[in-house]
């Protein structure tokens, strides 16, 4: 450029087209401009006078480029690229529709005009005299004259006729009114048809020029500006209205032809004309109905180019409204544009929209056939259930509501009501039978099962990532559906297939290694909850119920009592075992403490002799406990079988849940050759074999006696350290908590066995509480709906089990684990929402119940309320539910001691 802008002050951020802030001021090496002339100077000063304080930083010279050329930073390219992409998508969809419409108009207009020309070639001749008819007229008159002359000559015998007849003139030509009307109709029809073809051709040229902006230029900002420029011009000049009017020309042309055809036929043959006119009238009525149909029922697929005008008029009179998320819940008027108005009605928040969404879901389930098509649908199921609306829609898919399968409007447009969302349209809705809805969900379940099967076989999907992604999608979808709807999970997968998928994900997602790199804690939460729901169903089998009953039977048969309830007799046995186990545990723990005291290596033997001498009572207690519990061998066997059955029934899923299934630790101590039971594979702290536990505790005594008898340094049972003589179970937190923190561990275990036999309500709740306690993501806001939904699912049948005394006592024991002990809440305490949910549930179960356990629960809840400053709404409501206030006693009316006046 010959001239450049004046230098910009540095705080503007741009200097000579580049960023400022370098710390030095560039020198202006450009030539100084010549002083302006008087006229130029006056204009320049006038312009400078118009500048505000902020604008005064830049002074422009005549004919020079300004710094406004740098309107946006280069990073704004992405910003305008979004506009260009959205605009191109919008315009292409619109333009393609217009092009297709115009092509149809051109083809139809060409064929129609050719057909119309044939009629015009016949009809326009009726507008001018016919020379042939005139020749015929005069020829006939000549023949008549010659015949008359011949007759006169023959009669008179004279060669000259007596008189010459007068020649008649051809009557003047008069155009029939019907011919005029027919030709007017048909010629106007031809003009409209050709005009439509011409307009369609011009529109095609317009849209081609309009879309060239996306092909001609590359810079997003330039494309955006040109497109917006042309778009506003098209809207301002009502181009969409013009384009919609082109097909209307064809329609007008066609009806003009029909009018002329009817008029033409009535002049020829009445029956033919009546028949043809009847058909034309029927077509006209159908066409008129297509004009008003979308106004009467916006869902109507029938419309014509004139429908938009009727929509506009009706909207002005009727003032229908709509409401959706874009309006913030406020009802707003529908658009006067029919297309936009129908979109607004489609998005209107109503029960009808919910039913349409449900029908759409059923339709897509019925029509998806390939796994590749189903996977994205399954992947999106959790998102469709994150909102209240989505849950309502899925409830419509699977619930007992009636779903409209037809849409047949049969009522007229009602009187205007400004608050009404639109014309009241009655639909003849055929209810979808429950069997059909069940078929839909069964179909979805079979599809998800098929997807899960592809995850269990490593050779089906091409990559491990694809297999993992599909498995996660299926688990997420199944969990979302189960937690959102009151339906059992087996609708979505078969037991064996789901168990295999869960164990596969448990390995690849490292569920048992929360500290591993790449561990997804949020998916771990969803996986765990789905596993709990699956385990709940898997444990409700006859094999598990029978195994639990067998343990109860063994406890009852030990006493040899005849008659009475098995549960009551087993409770007595459990109380006896509790005493022995507690005593043996205390003795073994005392020995553990002594054996684990620090001692110098050269004084180990001396310390050993001291322990044997000073702990004779503990040794004797363990000896007695081991000998007296020989009758519990069958009970041990039944419990071990139960644990093995539970692990097998759940497909190994229980092993992945934290703290549920442990492994018996290898015991390095030497055991007697006879009378010893080998430790089984699985250890469940909730189901401990009492004699096996005592055996592991007693081995310490056996080792002490063996070493004492043989001598220190000679016995094969001698360990490296004295601490190795104590039982490994004494160092297991789960086992210690069971024995030490529970007043009656074996009786509690019996209640749990009864609960498992009857469905496992509290057992599943114990597993859930254990999972929440061990989860690092339990306090995260996204975990709350998942854990609460799982809580409500596993306790959904509480009304059937609330009267069982064992269930009530187990819940009170569980309350100890749920409620915090003090205000200094450690990291492993329950989140507040779990405490609230549990208190509300416990209040419902213990409502109007009596007993020592109820008193204990009330005391704990009251202590929790006091801990929270005396204000905790959920806890206080639970207290009121458990102990409702007694009705006030009726007030007694006292008799008056005064006597009546005798007077």
ABEGO torsion letter per residue (X at the ends): XABBBBBBBAAAGBBGGBBBGAGBBBBBABBBBBBBBAAAAAAAAAAAAABBAAAAABBBBBGBBBAAABABBAAAAAAAAAAAAAAAAAAAAAAAAAAAAAAAAAAAAAAAAAAAAAAAAAAAAAABBBAAAAAAAAAAAAAAAAAAAAAAAAAAGBABBABBBBBBBBBBBBBBAAAAAAAAAAAAAAAAAAAAAAAAAAAAAAAAAAAAAAAABABAAAAAAAAAAAAAAAAAAGAAAAAAAAAAAAAAAAAAAAAAAAAAAAAABAAAAAAAAAAAAAAAAAAAAAAAAAAABAABABBBAAAAAAAAAAAAAAGBBBBBAAAGGBBBBBBABAAAAAAAAAABBBAAAAAAAAAAAAAAAAABABAAAAAAAAAAAAAAAABAAAAAAAAAAABABBBBABBBBABBBBBBBAABAEBBBBBBBBBBBAAAAAAAAAAAAAAAAAAAAAAABAAABABAAAAAAAAAAAAAAAAAAAAABBBBAAAABBAAAAAAAAAAAAAAAGAABAABBGBBAAAAAAAAAAAAAAAAAAABBAAAAAAAAAAAAAAAAAAGBBEEBAAAAAAAAAAAAAAAAAAAAAAAAAAAAAAABBBBAAAAAAAAAAAAAAAAAAAAAAAAAAAAAAAAAAAAAAAAAAAAAAAAAAGGAAAABBGABBBBBBBABBBBABGBBBBBABBBAABBBAAAAAAAAAAAAAAAAAAAAAEBGABAABBABAAAABBAAAABAAAAAAAAABABAAAAAAAAAAAAAAGGAAAAAAAAAAAAAABAAAABAAAAAAAAAAAAAAAAAAAAAAABAAAAAAAAAAAAAABBABABBBAABBBAAAAAAAAAAAAAAABGBBEAAAAAAAAAAAAAAAAAGGBBAAAAAAAAAABBBBBBBBBBBBBBABBBBAX
